[in-house]
Amino acid sequence: MRPHGVLPEFLSRFLRSKLVVRQTKHLMTGNTLPRLQTRDIEKLLIPVPSEEHQLAICQEARSREAKAMQLQQQANAELERAKAEIEAILLGVVV
């Protein structure tokens, strides 16, 4: 498969999307390591927006992923603080 006019990052994100995974799940073969046949992949209809739009989509996706990672780190830090406070309460330490 040789994508024409498709940015590799856009193609990668599209192929990993829930839409494609749902559409191809029934085509996967193999129990230990499920895989798709090349002929099945070649039949996929892939929307190809302009390169500018693909870039914008990828940039927005990266931005949202970075924000999600930041929020995850904040949540983990808050969880650790809460655990420490609960442990202090259980041990009778003034918080």
C-alpha positions as CSV (number, residue, x, y, z in Angstrom):
1,M,0.0,0.0,0.0
2,R,1.5,3.3,-1.1
3,P,-0.4,6.2,0.2
4,H,-0.5,9.1,-2.2
5,G,-1.0,12.5,-0.7
6,V,-1.5,11.1,2.8
7,L,0.8,12.1,5.6
8,P,2.2,9.1,7.5
9,E,1.1,10.5,10.9
10,F,-2.4,11.1,9.6
11,L,-2.6,7.6,8.1
12,S,-1.3,6.1,11.3
13,R,-3.8,7.9,13.4
14,F,-6.6,7.0,11.0
15,L,-5.7,3.3,11.0
16,R,-5.6,3.2,14.8
17,S,-9.0,4.9,15.1
18,K,-11.9,3.1,16.8
19,L,-13.8,3.3,13.5
20,V,-11.1,1.3,11.6
21,V,-10.6,-1.1,14.4
22,R,-14.3,-1.9,14.6
23,Q,-14.5,-2.3,10.8
24,T,-11.5,-4.6,10.6
25,K,-12.0,-6.7,13.8
26,H,-14.0,-9.4,12.1
27,L,-11.3,-9.6,9.3
28,M,-8.5,-10.4,11.7
29,T,-7.0,-13.9,11.6
30,G,-4.9,-15.7,14.1
31,N,-5.5,-16.4,17.8
32,T,-2.2,-15.6,19.4
33,L,-1.3,-12.6,17.3
34,P,-4.4,-11.3,15.4
35,R,-3.5,-9.7,12.1
36,L,-5.0,-8.4,8.9
37,Q,-4.4,-9.7,5.5
38,T,-2.8,-7.1,3.1
39,R,-5.7,-7.5,0.6
40,D,-8.1,-6.5,3.4
41,I,-6.1,-3.4,4.3
42,E,-5.9,-2.4,0.6
43,K,-9.7,-2.4,0.5
44,L,-10.1,0.2,3.3
45,L,-11.5,3.4,2.2
46,I,-9.4,6.2,3.6
47,P,-10.6,9.8,3.5
48,V,-7.8,12.0,2.2
49,P,-8.3,15.6,3.2
50,S,-6.0,18.3,1.9
51,E,-2.4,18.1,3.3
52,E,-3.1,21.3,5.2
53,H,-6.2,19.8,6.8
54,Q,-4.2,16.6,7.6
55,L,-1.6,18.7,9.3
56,A,-4.2,20.6,11.3
57,I,-5.8,17.3,12.4
58,C,-2.5,15.8,13.5
59,Q,-1.5,19.0,15.3
60,E,-4.8,19.1,17.2
61,A,-4.5,15.4,18.1
62,R,-1.0,16.0,19.5
63,S,-2.2,19.1,21.4
64,R,-5.0,17.1,23.0
65,E,-2.8,14.2,23.8
66,A,-0.3,16.5,25.5
67,K,-3.1,18.1,27.5
68,A,-4.5,14.7,28.5
69,M,-1.0,13.6,29.6
70,Q,-0.7,16.8,31.7
71,L,-4.1,16.2,33.3
72,Q,-3.1,12.5,34.0
73,Q,0.1,13.6,35.8
74,Q,-1.9,16.1,37.8
75,A,-4.5,13.5,38.7
76,N,-1.7,11.0,39.7
77,A,-0.1,13.7,41.9
78,E,-3.4,14.5,43.6
79,L,-4.0,10.8,44.2
80,E,-0.7,10.4,45.9
81,R,-1.4,13.4,48.1
82,A,-4.7,12.0,49.0
83,K,-3.2,8.6,49.9
84,A,-0.6,10.3,52.1
85,E,-3.3,12.3,53.9
86,I,-5.4,9.2,54.4
87,E,-2.4,7.3,55.8
88,A,-1.6,10.2,58.1
89,I,-5.2,10.3,59.3
90,L,-5.2,6.6,60.0
91,L,-1.9,6.9,61.9
92,G,-3.3,9.8,63.9
93,V,-0.9,12.3,62.5
94,V,-2.2,15.9,62.2
95,V,-2.4,17.0,58.6
